[in-house]
Amino acid sequence: MAGELTFDGYEEYLGGLKARIRAAQIRSALAVNRELVALYWQIGRDVLRQQRCQGWGSKVIDHLSGDLRREFPEIKGFSVRNLKYMRAFAEAYPDEGFVQQLAAQIPWFHNCAILDAVKEPAARAWYVRQTIAQGWSRSVLTHQIGVGLFERQGGAATNFAATLPPVQSDLAQQALKDSYLFDFLSLGPAARERDLEQGLLEHIRKFLLELGRGFAFVGSQYHLEVGDQDFYIDLLFYHFKLRCFVVIDLKTGSFQPEFAGKLGFYLSAVDDLLRHPDDRPTLGLILCKSSNRVIAEYTLRDARRPMGVSTYELLPEEIKRSLPSIEEIESRLCLSLPEDL
């Protein structure tokens, strides 16, 4: 535009300034959340102490809620229900250091979701740490709790302890689950590996969520040329935290010992053809419909390449047929809405 003022480097400066402001907003929001969660824990701790020392009954929470809401009408967090969460929060985490260093790093309602659904202290602490590390939203956290991620994490049959250095072995073991829940898929009993692969690719976002943080999709039916012959890897990933490629070989049946030989070949080929000098050894995962753990452990015991065996579960066809369609859900919602909306 004619006559418009121009400043050398202004756009670059403006972009940097916007980034700094956004970062400051995020830091401010995190600081407010930490203070809020710490305050809620202190309130819950004090209520517990008074109930134990003064013999206050459960009705004190109703009185406390009314008094606080009258004194601070602009603050929405003093409902009876939320005060009960505060008491449960302080009871679940008696260590103030844990609250300040970990629990206060995630939003209050994330903490409430964990309190509601997880009873084992070690599992609660694990979900808090994973929420911080993975940046889970509340819906993702609730989903991971619902599918029992804590119980499944790190339980795959592997030979990592024998084939990898200790630190990498531990990290690699934690990156694999003993079973994967593909409840977004439903395949018939005659489904082949190609059908399973295609279904996972069609739901790649959900598949990556189930695999866990750090996995980046590289390709399916990934072509390798070895000895003038063509070979194709079912699924190839790169794990940024482990700094290595991960080969997944899909099987729609039960685990068989001979599967390990084929996977070992793929791992050797990827190490030679794709692996960067700074990358760590490629990992392999045989993903089967079922597996006998004893047979899997015997098979992996003398395998030279780092690999594991896990199973997967699908959404049963009879359950899928019983679920309402999107059209049925929308129709029911429309019928239930008041006419004045």
N, C-alpha and C positions, 0 to 999 in steps of 0.2 A: 504494500500500500504506500502511495506517494506520501512523503513527509513523515512516515513512521520512523521513530527513533530506533536506532540499532546500537547494540553494545557488544563489542568483541568479547566472546567467551561467556555471554550472558546465559545461553541455554544450558551450557555445561554447568555453570555455577548454580542455576536454578534446579537442575536435576539433582546435584549433590545436596543442596539445601533441603529439598523435599525428602530425600532419603534420610537425612539427619533428623528431620522433624518426625518422620514415621518411626524411626528407631527410638526416639525419645518418648513418643506416645506408647510404644510397646513396653519400654522399660517402666514408664509410669503406671501402666495397667498391671504389669507384673508386681510392682511394688505394692500397689493398692490391694491386689489379691493376697499377697503374702501377709500384709497387715490384717486383712479381714479374716483369713483362715487362722492366724495366730490368736486374734481376739476371740473367735468362736471356740477355739480349743481352751483358752483361759476361762471363758464363761462356763464351758462344760466341766472343766476341772473343778471350779469353785462350787458348782452345783453338787457334784459328786462328794466333795469334801464336806459340805454342809449337811448333806443327807446322811453321811456316815457319822459325822461328829455330833450334829445337833438333832439327829433323828427326824429330819424333814421327810415327809412322805412325797409321793409322786405328784400330789396336787400342787406342790409349790411351783411347778413349772407353769401351770395355768395362771397363778397369781403373778409370777415373774413376767410372763408374756404380756399380761394386761398392763402392768406398771410400766414396762419398758416401751410399749407401743404408745401409751399416753404421753410419756416423756419425750419420745423421739418418733413422732408420727410420720416424719419424712423417711425413716429407715424401714425397709421392708423385711428385714431378716429376723424379726423377733416374734414370729408366729410360734404357737405351741409346738407344731410339728418340727420347725427348724431348731428350736431349743432342745427338743428331744434328740435331734441329730447331733447337736453340740455335745450333749452328755454322752451319747454313744461314741462320738469321735474321740473324746478325752479318755473314755474307758478303753477303747480299742488301741489307742496310742498313748500309753502313760509316759513315754519318753519324750520330753519337750524337744530334745535335740533332733530326734527323727522328724518331728512336726516342722521345725524351723528349716531343716536342711532338705527335706523331701516332700512331705505332705503339703506344706504351704507353697510348693512350687507348681501345684496343679490347682485348677479352679475348684471352688467349694462343692459344686454339684457333681464334679467328678469324684470327689471324696465320698459324697453321699451315695453315689452309684456303687462304689466299692463296698461301703458299709452295708448296703442293702443285700448285696448278692454274694459276698465273699466272707466266710466265717473263719477260715484258717489264717492266723497272724502272718505266717510266712508268705502265703499267697497274696494277702493284702499288700504287704510290703513290695512284693514282686510287681503287682499291677501298678502301684504308685511309681515305681522306678521305670517300668516300661512306658507308662504314659508320658513321663518326662522325656525319656530317650527317644520315643517314637513320635511324639507330638500328636497323640491320639485325640480326636474329638470325643465328646461324651458318647455319641452313637457308636463310634468304632470301639471305644472302651467297653461299652455294654455288650456289643457283639462278641468281642474277644472273651469276655467273662462267660457269656452264654455258651460258647462253644468249647469251654474248658481249656483255654490256651495254656494256662499254667501247668496243668497236668500233662499236656502233650509235648510241651517244649523240651527239647534236648534229649528226648527218649528214644531216638532212632538207633537201631542196631548199626554200629559203624566199626571201622578199624582205625579211626583217627589217632587213637592213643599210640598205636604201633607205627603209624606211617607219617605222622606230622610232629613238629616240635611241640613241647607242652603248651605254650601260650596259644599257638594257632590251633592246636588240637581242641582245647577247651572252647575257644570261640566258634570253631567249626561245629562242634557237637551241639552248642546252644543254638546254632542257626538252623538245625534240622529238627523236625518233630517226628514222633513215632507214628503219628497218623495225621492225615490232612483231611479236612472236612470240605468237600465240594458240594455243599448243599444248594448251590446255584445250578447244578447239573442234574439231569435225569437221563440215564441211558438204559436201554433194554438189555436183557441178558446176553443177546447175541452181538453186542457192541464190540468193535475192534479197537485196537490201539489208535488207529487213525481217527475214529469217531471221538474217542476221549480227548485226543490232542486238539481236534477241531473245536470241541466244546470249550476247552480251556482257553483257546485263543479268542473265541467269541466273547468270553468273559474275562479278558486279560486283566482288567483292573481288579476284579474280585480275586482272581488267581494270585496276583502279586500281593494283595492284602493278606491272603492266607499263607503265602510263602513267608512273609515277614519283611521287615525293613532291611534295605541294603541290596535286594535283588533287582537287577536291571535286565530287561528282556533283550536278548541279542537276536534270536531267530528260531524258527521252527524248520524242521527238515533241513538243518544247516549242512551245507555241502562241504565235504572234505574229499580231496583226491589223494589216495595213498597207493603207491605201487601201481600207478596207471589204472586204478579202479576207483569207482565212485562210491562214497559212503555218505549216509545222511543221519545226523543226530536228531532225535525227536525234538528236544528243546534245549537251547543253549542260553545260559544266563551269565551275567558277571556280577559278583558280589563286591560292592565298594568297600565295605568294612573289612572283609577278609582279603581283599585285593587279589581275587582269583576268579577264573571261570568256573562255572558249575554246570555239569552235564546232567540232564535228567532223562532217563530212559523209562518210557511208559509201558506198563504191562497190564492187560485187563484180566489176567488170571492170577494164580498164586505164584509166589516166588519159587524159582528153580535155580539150583546152584550154577547152571551153565550161563545164567544171565550175567554173572560177575565177569566172565571171560570177555564177553562182548563189550561191556562197559569199560573194562581195563584197557582194551584196544582203543576205544574212543578217547580215554583220558591221555594215553600216550601220544595219540595223534594231535590232540589239542595242545598239549604241552610243547610239541615240536613245531607245529604249524601256526599257532595263534598266540601262544603265551609270550608276553613281553619279558625281557630280562629282569625287570623289577617286580613282576607278578609272582605270586606264590603258587605252589602246585595246584593243578586243577582238581576240583572235587567232583565226585560222581554220586548220583542218587538214583537207585532203582525204585520206582514208585509202582507198587503192585496193588491189586484188589485185596489180596490177603497174603499173609506170610507166617510161616512157622519160625519163631524167633530162634530156636535152637539151631535149625538148619541154616538160617541166615548168619548166625554167629560163627558156626563151623565154616561156612563158605568164606566169610570175610577174614578169618583168622590168619590165613597165609597169603592173602592177596597183597600185592606189592603197592598198588595204587590206593590212595585214600578214597573210600567210598562207603555209602551207607544204604540201608534198606528201610523203606517206610511203606505204609499202606495208605489207602484213601477210602473215604466213604462218600457215596452219592446220595442225592435225594431219591428215595424209593419211588417208583412209578405210581404205586397205589396212593401214596401220600400226595403226589403232584396232582393226580386226577381228582382228589378230594378237595383241593384248594380252590377257592372261588377265582374266577377270571377277573382281569382288570375291569372289564365292562360290568360284571356283577358287583364289584366293589363300588365303582362309581355310581351305579344305579341305586345301591343301598344308601350311599352317602347323600345323594340328591333327595331321596325320599325322607331322610331323617333331618334335613335342614329346615328351619323355620321359614315360612313364606316371606317374612319381612326382611330377610338377609339379602 
